[in-house]
């Protein structure tokens, strides 16, 4: 029997695994549950989409994911926090200025000790600057806008403050 073939998605530089997984699933019309079954990782996929990496992904888990998504294991590893760096999975954070330049979630925005963008020197946003709604998990960032009031992430830079 032939293995299923999928549209491969190229990972972006500094992209979070959550955002990448969401893009891959949408491109291939998969749910997190379906991707979990295909990889043999089950509910681990949903944990990763929610930015929970405790326990940290093993080499075998990354290889199982790589075999389905078509990305190199090393590229997947780059979408994870470096060893010794603690994640803060909530609230989801955003640099609207970065997003305007490269519209995807950057992994370093969720590092526990990171409060501002290292590139723009602006405080990371934790909620919509218009309605105050918290940002959804990056895997669910389809249109790059607040799911509550539809304000585009890129326009939030106007109210983003210098760190």
N, CA and C of each residue as an Amber inpcrd file, in Angstrom:
protein
   489
   0.8380000  -1.1840000   0.0000000   0.0000000   0.0000000   0.0000000
   0.8860000   1.2520000   0.0000000   0.4930000   2.2350000  -0.7680000
   1.2630000   3.4720000  -0.8570000   1.0610000   4.3330000   0.3790000
   2.1520000   4.9930000   0.7830000   2.0740000   5.9480000   1.8850000
   1.3580000   7.1980000   1.3870000   0.5640000   7.8380000   2.2470000
  -0.0780000   9.0820000   1.8150000   0.9750000  10.1520000   1.5410000
   0.7020000  10.9930000   0.5480000   1.6140000  12.0860000   0.2050000
   0.9770000  13.3940000   0.6350000   1.8130000  14.2960000   1.1180000
   1.3260000  15.5600000   1.6330000   2.0250000  16.7220000   0.9470000
   1.3370000  17.8600000   0.9430000   1.9790000  19.0900000   0.5060000
   2.9940000  19.4480000   1.5760000   4.2320000  19.6440000   1.1760000
   5.2610000  20.0060000   2.1440000   5.2700000  21.5150000   2.3400000
   5.5220000  21.9140000   3.5460000   5.5610000  23.3220000   3.9370000
   6.9710000  23.6420000   4.3760000   7.5430000  24.6770000   3.8240000
   8.8960000  25.0790000   4.2050000   8.8460000  25.8570000   5.5220000
   9.6050000  25.4190000   6.5180000   9.6460000  26.1740000   7.7770000
  10.2820000  27.5460000   7.5640000   9.7680000  28.5420000   8.2830000
  10.3400000  29.8830000   8.2410000  11.4160000  30.0010000   9.3090000
  12.3540000  30.9040000   9.1020000  13.4100000  31.1390000  10.0850000
  12.8000000  31.6410000  11.3880000  13.1300000  31.0020000  12.4820000
  12.6700000  31.3530000  13.8400000  11.1820000  31.0770000  14.0650000
  10.5220000  30.3600000  13.1690000   9.0920000  30.0570000  13.3200000
   8.8820000  29.1070000  14.4920000   7.7810000  29.2990000  15.1990000
   7.4470000  28.3830000  16.2840000   6.8780000  27.0820000  15.7040000
   7.0930000  25.9910000  16.4190000   6.5520000  24.7060000  15.9810000
   5.0320000  24.7640000  15.9160000   4.4090000  25.4650000  16.8490000
   2.9530000  25.6000000  16.8440000   2.4640000  26.2000000  15.5280000
   3.0690000  27.2870000  15.1180000   2.6440000  27.9540000  13.8790000
   2.8770000  27.0540000  12.6720000   4.0430000  26.4160000  12.6260000
   4.3660000  25.5120000  11.5230000   3.3570000  24.3700000  11.4190000
   3.0460000  23.7520000  12.5650000   2.0960000  22.6330000  12.5500000
   0.7270000  23.0720000  12.0410000   0.2830000  24.2580000  12.4580000
  -0.9990000  24.7710000  11.9800000  -0.9910000  24.9960000  10.4790000
   0.0960000  25.5670000   9.9670000   0.1940000  25.7840000   8.5150000
   0.1910000  24.4610000   7.7660000   0.9450000  23.4810000   8.2750000
   0.9960000  22.1730000   7.6180000  -0.3790000  21.5070000   7.6100000
  -1.0400000  21.5330000   8.7510000  -2.3660000  20.8920000   8.8320000
  -3.3630000  21.5420000   7.8820000  -3.3900000  22.8770000   7.8450000
  -4.3420000  23.5680000   6.9520000  -4.0570000  23.2610000   5.4880000
  -2.7880000  23.2680000   5.1100000  -2.4140000  22.9980000   3.7170000
  -2.8180000  21.5830000   3.2960000  -2.8430000  20.6760000   4.2660000
  -3.1490000  19.2730000   3.9680000  -4.5140000  18.8290000   4.4960000
  -5.3190000  19.7830000   4.9190000  -6.6890000  19.5060000   5.3760000
  -6.7220000  18.4400000   6.4690000  -5.8800000  18.6300000   7.4750000
  -5.7800000  17.6960000   8.5940000  -6.1560000  18.3840000   9.9010000
  -6.6890000  17.6240000  10.8240000  -6.8800000  18.0940000  12.1930000
  -5.6370000  17.6970000  12.9920000  -5.5030000  18.2440000  14.1830000
  -4.3920000  17.8470000  15.0520000  -4.4970000  16.3580000  15.3880000
  -5.7100000  15.8800000  15.5770000  -5.9190000  14.4560000  15.8820000
  -5.4560000  13.5840000  14.7150000  -5.7980000  13.9770000  13.5030000
  -5.3820000  13.1990000  12.3300000  -3.8680000  13.2020000  12.1820000
  -3.2420000  14.3600000  12.3750000  -1.7850000  14.4230000  12.2780000
  -1.1500000  13.5810000  13.3770000  -1.7430000  13.5890000  14.5610000
  -1.2520000  12.7460000  15.6510000  -1.2990000  11.2710000  15.3010000
  -2.3710000  10.8520000  14.6290000  -2.4910000   9.4410000  14.2120000
  -1.4770000   9.1010000  13.1240000  -1.3190000   9.9970000  12.1490000
  -0.3880000   9.7440000  11.0440000   1.0580000   9.6310000  11.5140000
   1.4210000  10.4220000  12.5020000   2.7940000  10.4150000  13.0140000
   3.0100000   9.3570000  14.0890000   1.9170000   8.8430000  14.6330000
   2.0180000   7.9160000  15.7520000   2.2720000   8.6270000  17.0700000
   2.1270000   9.9630000  17.0780000   2.4060000  10.7500000  18.2750000
   1.1540000  11.0840000  19.0740000  -0.0140000  10.8160000  18.5170000
  -1.2610000  11.0480000  19.2280000  -1.4300000  12.4790000  19.7050000
  -1.8290000  12.6260000  20.9660000  -2.1480000  13.9310000  21.5460000
  -0.9240000  14.8280000  21.7350000   0.2630000  14.2920000  21.5220000
   1.4740000  15.1100000  21.6400000   1.4160000  16.2730000  20.6520000
   0.8390000  16.0550000  19.4880000   0.7260000  17.1180000  18.4800000
  -0.0470000  18.3070000  19.0660000  -1.1630000  18.0430000  19.7200000
  -1.9500000  19.1290000  20.3280000  -1.1580000  19.8360000  21.4180000
  -0.3910000  19.0930000  22.2040000   0.4450000  19.7180000  23.2440000
   1.4470000  20.6680000  22.6090000   2.0860000  20.2290000  21.5390000
   3.0810000  21.0660000  20.8690000   2.4250000  22.2890000  20.2400000
   1.2320000  22.1240000  19.6850000   0.5240000  23.2700000  19.1100000
   0.1610000  24.2910000  20.1900000   0.0110000  23.8310000  21.4160000
  -0.2900000  24.7160000  22.5420000   0.9770000  25.2260000  23.2310000
   2.1360000  24.9990000  22.6130000   3.4410000  25.4600000  23.1090000
   3.8440000  24.8030000  24.4250000   3.4020000  23.5700000  24.6460000
   3.8030000  22.8100000  25.8240000   4.8470000  21.7810000  25.4050000
   6.0670000  21.9480000  25.9100000   7.1760000  21.0710000  25.5340000
   7.7900000  20.3910000  26.7450000   6.9390000  20.0250000  27.7020000
   7.3850000  19.2990000  28.8810000   6.5350000  18.0390000  28.9850000
   7.0870000  16.8860000  28.6930000   8.4910000  16.6020000  28.4230000
   8.9230000  17.1150000  27.0370000  10.2200000  17.3990000  26.9440000
  10.7790000  17.9230000  25.7060000  10.7100000  16.8530000  24.6190000
  10.4160000  17.2440000  23.3680000  10.3510000  16.2630000  22.2750000
  11.6370000  15.4540000  22.1460000  11.4710000  14.1670000  21.9860000
  12.6250000  13.2810000  21.8360000  13.0540000  13.2390000  20.3690000
  14.2310000  12.7160000  20.1380000  14.7310000  12.5280000  18.7760000
  13.7620000  11.6560000  17.9780000  13.2500000  10.5900000  18.6030000
  12.3350000   9.6850000  17.9150000  11.0210000  10.3860000  17.5530000
  10.5260000  11.2320000  18.4440000   9.2960000  11.9700000  18.1500000
   9.5080000  12.9450000  16.9990000  10.6400000  13.6370000  17.0070000
  10.9320000  14.5730000  15.9240000  11.1160000  13.8380000  14.5980000
  11.7160000  12.6630000  14.6400000  11.8730000  11.8590000  13.4220000
  10.5120000  11.4050000  12.8950000   9.6080000  11.0160000  13.7980000
   8.2630000  10.5990000  13.3780000   7.5200000  11.7640000  12.7310000
   7.6350000  12.9390000  13.3210000   6.9940000  14.1220000  12.7490000
   7.6290000  14.4730000  11.4110000   8.9500000  14.4580000  11.3410000
   9.6650000  14.7930000  10.1060000   9.2710000  13.8710000   8.9570000
   9.0480000  12.6100000   9.2590000   8.7050000  11.6500000   8.2040000
   7.3630000  11.9670000   7.5590000   6.4800000  12.6330000   8.2770000
   5.1740000  12.9900000   7.7280000   5.1900000  14.3870000   7.1100000
   5.7780000  15.3620000   7.7900000   5.7220000  16.7440000   7.3080000
   6.7830000  17.0550000   6.2550000   7.7750000  16.1710000   6.1080000
   8.7810000  16.3680000   5.0730000   9.8300000  17.4110000   5.3960000
   9.9500000  17.7790000   6.6660000  10.9740000  18.7340000   7.0840000
  12.1200000  17.9700000   7.7410000  13.3020000  18.5320000   7.6850000
  14.4450000  17.9150000   8.3450000  14.2830000  18.0020000   9.8540000
  14.7590000  16.9910000  10.5520000  14.6770000  16.9700000  12.0140000
  15.3450000  18.2110000  12.6060000  16.4680000  18.6100000  12.0420000
  17.1770000  19.7820000  12.5650000  16.3420000  21.0520000  12.4090000
  15.5990000  21.1780000  11.3220000  14.7080000  22.3390000  11.1300000
  13.6060000  22.3250000  12.1840000  13.0700000  21.1540000  12.4860000
  12.0360000  21.0460000  13.5220000  12.6180000  21.4130000  14.8810000
  13.8350000  20.9730000  15.1390000  14.4860000  21.2750000  16.4230000
  14.6740000  22.7840000  16.5870000  14.9300000  23.5000000  15.4920000
  15.1030000  24.9560000  15.5470000  13.7990000  25.6670000  15.9150000
  12.6650000  24.9900000  15.7700000  11.3660000  25.5680000  16.1100000
  11.0120000  25.3600000  17.5780000  11.9360000  24.7830000  18.3160000
  11.7470000  24.5080000  19.7450000  12.6500000  25.4220000  20.5520000
  12.3450000  25.5930000  21.8380000  13.2570000  26.3890000  22.6650000
  14.5930000  25.6650000  22.8100000  15.6850000  26.4180000  22.8690000
  16.9800000  25.7760000  23.1210000  16.9720000  25.0890000  24.4880000
  17.7930000  24.0740000  24.6370000  17.9050000  23.3730000  25.9160000
  18.2490000  24.3980000  26.9990000  17.5150000  24.3570000  28.1070000
  17.7480000  25.2650000  29.2140000  16.9140000  26.5370000  29.1780000
  16.2250000  26.7890000  28.0590000  15.3660000  27.9760000  27.9510000
  13.9400000  27.5700000  28.2990000  13.3430000  28.2720000  29.2470000
  11.9900000  27.9660000  29.6950000  10.9770000  28.7070000  28.8310000
   9.9200000  27.9890000  28.4790000   8.8270000  28.5790000  27.6930000
   7.7610000  29.1340000  28.6280000   7.0610000  30.1320000  28.1530000
   5.8700000  30.6460000  28.8220000   4.7490000  30.4920000  27.8040000
   3.9980000  29.3870000  27.8920000   3.0020000  29.1090000  26.8560000
   1.7950000  30.0440000  26.8570000   1.5380000  30.7240000  27.9550000
   0.4270000  31.6780000  28.0100000   0.8700000  32.9160000  28.7500000
   0.4720000  34.0840000  28.3440000  -0.3090000  34.3560000  27.1450000
   0.5590000  34.2430000  25.8860000  -0.0890000  34.0040000  24.7690000
   0.6150000  34.0060000  23.4900000   1.0630000  35.4460000  23.2330000
   2.2960000  35.5850000  22.7720000   2.8740000  36.9130000  22.5700000
   3.1160000  37.1790000  21.0830000   3.1720000  38.4760000  20.7680000
   3.3100000  38.9040000  19.3820000   4.0950000  40.2030000  19.3000000
   5.0260000  40.2900000  18.3550000   5.6230000  41.5660000  17.9690000
   4.9600000  41.9260000  16.6460000   4.0820000  42.9120000  16.6750000
   3.3450000  43.2980000  15.4690000   4.2890000  43.8290000  14.3930000
   5.3800000  44.4740000  14.8100000   6.3510000  44.9850000  13.8400000
   7.0320000  43.8330000  13.0950000   7.4220000  42.7950000  13.8050000
   8.0020000  41.6060000  13.1640000   6.9730000  40.9470000  12.2520000
   5.7490000  40.8410000  12.7660000   4.6950000  40.1790000  11.9940000
   4.4380000  40.9130000  10.6820000   4.5690000  42.2320000  10.6740000
   4.3790000  43.0110000   9.4480000   5.4650000  42.6750000   8.4240000
   6.6530000  42.3260000   8.9100000   7.7750000  41.9840000   8.0310000
   7.7850000  40.5140000   7.6360000   7.3890000  39.6620000   8.5520000
   7.3640000  38.2120000   8.3090000   6.1830000  37.6390000   9.0930000
   5.0650000  37.4230000   8.4170000   3.8080000  37.0770000   9.0920000
   3.7150000  35.6290000   9.5980000   4.3920000  35.3990000  10.7020000
   4.2970000  34.1140000  11.3970000   4.7460000  34.3050000  12.8350000
   4.4150000  33.3470000  13.6780000   4.7690000  33.3970000  15.1000000
   6.2190000  32.9560000  15.2800000   6.9880000  33.7580000  15.9970000
   8.3980000  33.4610000  16.2510000   8.5260000  32.7560000  17.6050000
   9.2900000  31.6900000  17.6570000   9.4300000  30.8800000  18.8670000
   9.9370000  31.7020000  20.0430000  10.8830000  32.6240000  19.8060000
  11.4660000  33.3540000  20.9330000  10.4680000  34.2550000  21.6460000
   9.3550000  34.5830000  21.0150000   8.3360000  35.4040000  21.6780000
   7.7580000  34.6960000  22.8940000   7.8360000  33.3640000  22.9290000
   7.2690000  32.6120000  24.0520000   8.3060000  32.2300000  25.1090000
   9.5630000  32.6440000  24.9190000  10.5710000  32.3570000  25.9350000
  10.1960000  33.1240000  27.2000000  10.2640000  32.4540000  28.3350000
   9.8210000  33.0310000  29.6070000  10.4690000  34.3830000  29.9080000
  11.7480000  34.5160000  29.6540000  12.4680000  35.7310000  30.0230000
  12.4280000  36.8230000  28.9560000  11.7200000  36.5980000  27.8590000
  11.6640000  37.5880000  26.7820000  10.3800000  38.4010000  26.9070000
  10.5560000  39.6990000  27.1300000   9.4070000  40.6000000  27.2750000
   9.3090000  41.6000000  26.1330000  10.4190000  41.7210000  25.3750000
  10.4020000  42.6520000  24.2510000  11.0940000  42.0110000  23.0560000
  10.7910000  42.5410000  21.8980000  11.3890000  42.0550000  20.6600000
  12.8460000  42.4780000  20.6180000  13.7270000  41.5270000  20.4080000
  15.1520000  41.8290000  20.3820000  15.5330000  42.6350000  19.1390000
  14.7280000  42.5690000  18.0980000  15.0090000  43.2880000  16.8600000
  14.4560000  44.7120000  16.8840000  13.1930000  44.8580000  17.2550000
  12.5350000  46.1700000  17.2430000  12.5940000  46.9060000  18.5830000
  13.0290000  46.2160000  19.6250000  13.1050000  46.8040000  20.9680000
  11.7430000  47.3200000  21.4450000  10.6920000  46.6040000  21.0760000
   9.3340000  46.9600000  21.4820000   8.7790000  45.8500000  22.3690000
   7.9430000  46.2460000  23.3370000   7.3290000  45.2490000  24.2020000
   6.4480000  44.3240000  23.3770000   6.4850000  43.0420000  23.7170000
   5.6290000  42.0780000  23.0330000   4.1890000  42.2790000  23.4760000
   3.2780000  42.1690000  22.5330000   1.8550000  42.2820000  22.8370000
   1.3450000  40.9450000  23.3610000   0.3980000  41.0040000  24.2930000
  -0.2040000  39.7840000  24.8390000  -1.7030000  39.7220000  24.5740000
  -2.2340000  40.7990000  23.9770000  -3.6630000  40.8350000  23.6610000
  -3.9040000  41.8640000  22.5660000  -5.0460000  41.8020000  21.9740000
  -5.4250000  42.7280000  20.9130000  -5.4070000  44.1560000  21.4480000
  -4.8230000  45.0630000  20.6750000  -4.7470000  46.4630000  21.1030000
  -6.0870000  47.1800000  20.9240000  -7.0360000  46.5530000  20.2690000
  -8.3510000  47.1630000  20.0650000  -9.3740000  46.6730000  21.0870000
  -9.5470000  45.3540000  21.1790000 -10.6240000  44.8120000  22.0260000
 -10.1220000  44.1270000  23.2920000  -8.8120000  43.8820000  23.3900000
  -8.2630000  43.2520000  24.5810000  -8.3410000  41.7340000  24.6130000
  -8.8080000  41.1080000  23.5310000  -8.8710000  39.6430000  23.4820000
  -7.4600000  39.0680000  23.4400000  -7.2450000  37.9580000  24.1480000
  -5.9440000  37.3030000  24.1040000  -5.7720000  36.6420000  22.7410000
  -4.5240000  36.4950000  22.3430000  -4.2390000  35.8730000  21.0520000
  -4.4520000  34.3660000  21.1330000  -4.9780000  33.7650000  20.0660000
  -5.1220000  32.3080000  20.0430000  -3.7480000  31.6530000  19.8790000
  -3.6980000  30.3420000  20.0370000  -2.4280000  29.6410000  19.8370000
  -1.9710000  29.8690000  18.3970000  -0.6660000  29.9450000  18.1700000
  -0.1610000  30.2240000  16.8270000  -0.6380000  29.2360000  15.7550000
  -0.8900000  27.9980000  16.1210000  -1.3890000  27.0260000  15.1450000
  -2.7070000  27.4820000  14.5310000  -3.4370000  28.3270000  15.2380000
  -4.7370000  28.8110000  14.7590000  -4.6680000  30.1740000  14.0770000
  -3.4710000  30.6960000  13.8380000  -3.3240000  31.9920000  13.1720000
  -3.4980000  31.7980000  11.6760000  -4.7110000  31.9040000  11.2090000
  -5.0100000  31.6830000   9.7920000  -4.9310000  32.9880000   9.0110000
  -5.5840000  34.0260000   9.5040000  -5.6910000  35.2830000   8.7590000
  -4.8230000  36.4020000   9.3360000  -4.1350000  36.1550000  10.4430000
  -3.2740000  37.1810000  11.0190000  -4.0430000  38.3570000  11.5730000
  -5.1270000  38.0390000  12.2600000  -5.9450000  39.0910000  12.8520000
  -6.5900000  38.5900000  14.1340000  -7.0590000  39.5260000  14.9270000
  -7.7530000  39.1830000  16.1640000  -9.0050000  38.3790000  15.8210000
  -9.1900000  37.2210000  16.4550000 -10.3730000  36.4200000  16.1460000
 -11.6680000  37.0350000  16.6820000 -11.5430000  38.0180000  17.5670000
 -12.7290000  38.6350000  18.1670000 -13.1970000  39.8570000  17.3680000
 -12.2750000  40.8050000  17.1000000 -12.6810000  42.0560000  16.4180000
 -12.1300000  42.1900000  15.0000000 -11.3140000  41.2360000  14.5800000
 -10.7490000  41.1870000  13.2160000  -9.6990000  42.2590000  12.9250000
  -9.1490000  42.9080000  13.9480000  -8.0780000  43.8700000  13.7230000
  -6.8320000  43.1060000  13.2640000  -6.2590000  43.4720000  12.1110000
  -5.0550000  42.7880000  11.6400000  -3.8760000  42.9770000  12.6000000
  -3.1130000  41.9090000  12.7950000  -1.9450000  41.9820000  13.6630000
  -1.0100000  43.1100000  13.2390000  -0.8300000  43.3100000  11.9270000
   0.1370000  44.2940000  11.4410000  -0.2410000  45.7200000  11.8470000
  -1.5190000  46.0040000  12.0480000  -1.9130000  47.3590000  12.4420000
  -1.7480000  47.5910000  13.9410000  -1.5220000  46.5350000  14.6940000
  -1.3490000  46.6740000  16.1390000  -0.0320000  47.3370000  16.4960000
   0.8950000  47.4180000  15.5360000   2.1870000  48.0360000  15.7960000
   2.0290000  49.4960000  16.2110000   0.9700000  50.1370000  15.7770000
   0.7530000  51.5430000  16.1310000   0.6270000  51.7510000  17.6380000
   0.1410000  50.7350000  18.3330000  -0.0370000  50.8510000  19.7900000
   0.9910000  50.0270000  20.5690000   1.9310000  49.4350000  19.8530000
   2.9880000  48.6720000  20.5050000   4.0250000  49.6510000  21.0360000
   4.4470000  49.4730000  22.2610000   5.3170000  50.4490000  22.9160000
   6.7760000  49.9980000  22.9270000   7.6410000  50.9740000  22.9220000
   9.0660000  50.6790000  23.0470000   9.3250000  50.0180000  24.3950000
  10.1810000  48.9980000  24.3920000  10.4900000  48.2530000  25.5990000
  11.4510000  48.9980000  26.4190000
